[in-house]
Amino acid sequence: MTTLPTSTAKKLGLVIDLDTCVGCHACVISCKGWNTENYGEPLSDQDPYGADPTGTFLNRVHSYEIQPPDLGLGAAPAQLVHFPKSCLHCEDAPCVTVCPTGASYKRVEDGIVLVNEQDCIGCGLCAWACPYGAREMDAEAKVMKKCTLCVDRIYNENLPEIDREPACVRTCPSNARHFGDFADPESNVSKLTAERGGMDLMPEMGTKPVNKYLPPRVKDRDQSQDVDILAPFLDPIATETTGFLGWLDKALDAMPSSSNGTSKTGGKN
């Protein structure tokens, strides 16, 4: 079985801001596209246009409705929180130590956890060991798949400097995903984690995940500032009928009333 390095030169990982993630799934699609066309076996799909499609994804977004705590500002409204999840590249990664062939390993140079697909026998032990459900068995390749932090992208000198980051980070429209070195206290991810109280996912498992989550901010509950977004649409747009409807309205008003038993056409009821 594979042993973990005692330390790594870098701790590359992601910071995910749950306050700004809009659940658009752009990260899911870009991850699927990049990892299908580049590193390792393509990410397969089974009957993608059928009634029960399945497939392999290295990044998924889950959505949860939560009730924020009452902090003395009144009951806060429920919030919809979008929760992206992929491999967290744990420092004490159980998926590595449980692998019987050494296919799963953690790199000394940057701390990225990878799978050598040529050595993977598809036993699934790493998926059982991962407490986050971050590994998926590819139904066609019969090997385990997981997030690689786009290792073939971040070191690719043929790409412009601005593109040398994971595809999910590069494509996020709300800037909810950030990539950097947690071993550097001056890096963008280290500063974000310190300033916003970045959290470990399930710290009680003792895996020491490198990736961090920034919690959603508590919404302002000053009710005097509450605004009904539909209010502008409830006010009448016009005070006088114009056009064809205006002509029709005037024509109907000019017709004799039928209250005396005579219809507007002049006949008897």
Residue pairs with C-beta under 8 A, 6 or more apart in sequence:
1 97
1 98
1 99
1 100
1 102
2 96
2 97
2 99
2 102
2 104
2 105
3 97
4 91
4 92
4 93
4 96
4 97
4 106
5 106
5 107
5 108
8 106
8 107
8 108
8 109
8 110
8 111
8 183
9 108
9 109
9 110
9 183
10 109
10 110
10 111
10 181
10 183
10 184
11 91
11 110
11 111
11 181
11 182
11 183
11 210
12 89
12 110
12 111
12 112
12 149
12 154
12 179
12 180
12 181
12 182
12 210
13 88
13 89
13 111
13 149
13 179
13 180
13 182
13 189
13 210
13 211
13 212
14 86
14 149
14 166
14 168
14 169
14 177
14 178
14 179
14 189
14 211
14 212
15 177
15 178
15 179
15 180
15 188
15 189
15 192
15 193
15 198
15 211
15 212
15 213
15 214
16 84
16 176
16 177
16 178
16 211
16 212
16 213
16 214
17 175
17 176
17 177
17 178
17 192
17 196
17 214
18 81
18 82
18 83
18 176
18 213
18 214
18 215
18 216
19 176
19 214
19 215
19 216
19 217
20 174
20 175
20 176
21 61
21 81
21 82
21 83
21 84
21 174
21 176
21 177
22 82
22 173
22 174
22 176
23 61
23 63
23 80
23 82
24 173
24 174
25 61
26 171
26 172
26 173
27 59
27 61
27 84
27 167
27 168
27 169
27 171
27 172
27 177
28 57
28 59
28 60
28 61
28 84
28 168
29 171
30 167
30 168
30 170
30 171
31 57
31 58
31 59
31 86
31 147
31 166
31 167
31 168
32 43
32 57
32 58
32 59
33 167
34 150
34 153
34 167
35 43
35 58
35 145
35 148
35 150
35 167
36 42
36 43
38 152
38 153
39 148
39 150
39 151
39 152
40 115
40 117
40 145
40 148
41 117
41 138
41 140
41 141
41 143
41 145
42 141
43 55
43 56
43 57
43 58
43 138
43 145
44 55
44 56
44 138
44 139
44 140
44 141
45 53
45 54
45 55
45 56
46 53
46 54
46 55
46 139
46 140
47 53
47 54
48 55
54 139
56 136
56 137
56 138
56 139
56 145
57 136
58 86
58 87
58 136
58 145
58 146
58 147
58 148
59 84
59 85
59 86
59 147
59 168
60 84
60 85
60 86
61 82
61 83
61 84
61 85
62 82
62 83
62 84
62 85
63 80
63 81
63 82
63 83
64 80
64 81
64 83
65 78
65 79
65 80
65 81
66 78
66 79
66 80
66 81
66 216
67 76
67 78
67 79
68 76
68 78
68 79
68 216
68 218
68 219
69 76
70 76
71 218
73 220
73 221
73 222
74 221
74 223
75 221
76 218
76 219
76 221
77 219
79 216
79 219
81 216
84 168
84 176
84 177
85 132
85 133
85 134
86 134
86 146
86 147
86 168
86 211
87 113
87 130
87 132
87 134
87 135
87 146
87 147
88 132
88 134
88 201
88 207
88 209
88 210
88 211
89 106
89 111
89 112
89 113
89 147
89 149
89 209
89 210
89 211
90 113
90 207
90 208
90 209
90 210
91 111
91 207
91 208
91 209
91 210
92 206
92 207
92 208
93 104
93 106
93 113
93 207
94 129
94 130
94 131
94 207
95 104
95 113
95 126
95 127
95 129
95 130
95 135
95 146
96 104
96 105
96 106
96 113
96 126
97 129
98 104
98 125
98 126
98 128
98 129
99 105
99 125
99 126
100 121
100 123
100 125
101 119
101 120
101 121
102 116
102 119
103 115
103 116
103 117
103 118
103 119
103 120
103 121
103 144
104 113
104 114
104 115
104 116
104 120
104 126
104 144
105 113
105 114
105 115
105 116
106 112
106 113
106 114
107 113
107 114
111 183
111 210
112 148
112 149
112 151
113 146
114 146
114 148
114 151
115 126
115 143
115 144
115 145
115 146
117 141
117 143
120 143
120 144
122 137
122 142
122 143
122 144
124 137
124 144
126 135
126 144
127 133
127 135
127 136
127 137
127 144
131 202
131 205
131 207
132 201
132 202
132 209
134 146
134 147
135 144
135 145
135 146
136 144
136 145
136 146
137 143
137 144
137 145
138 144
138 145
149 166
149 179
150 165
150 166
150 167
150 168
153 159
153 163
153 164
153 165
153 166
153 167
154 164
154 165
154 166
154 179
155 164
156 164
163 170
165 179
166 177
166 179
168 177
169 177
169 178
169 179
178 188
178 189
178 192
179 189
180 187
180 188
180 189
180 190
181 187
181 189
181 190
182 189
182 190
182 193
182 210
182 212
184 190
189 212
192 198
192 212
192 214
193 212
193 214
196 214
196 215
197 214
197 215
198 212
198 213
198 214
199 212
199 213
199 214
199 215
200 208
200 209
200 212
200 213
201 209
201 211
201 213
202 209
240 246
241 249
255 264
256 262
256 264
256 266
258 264
258 269
261 268
261 269
262 268
262 269
263 269
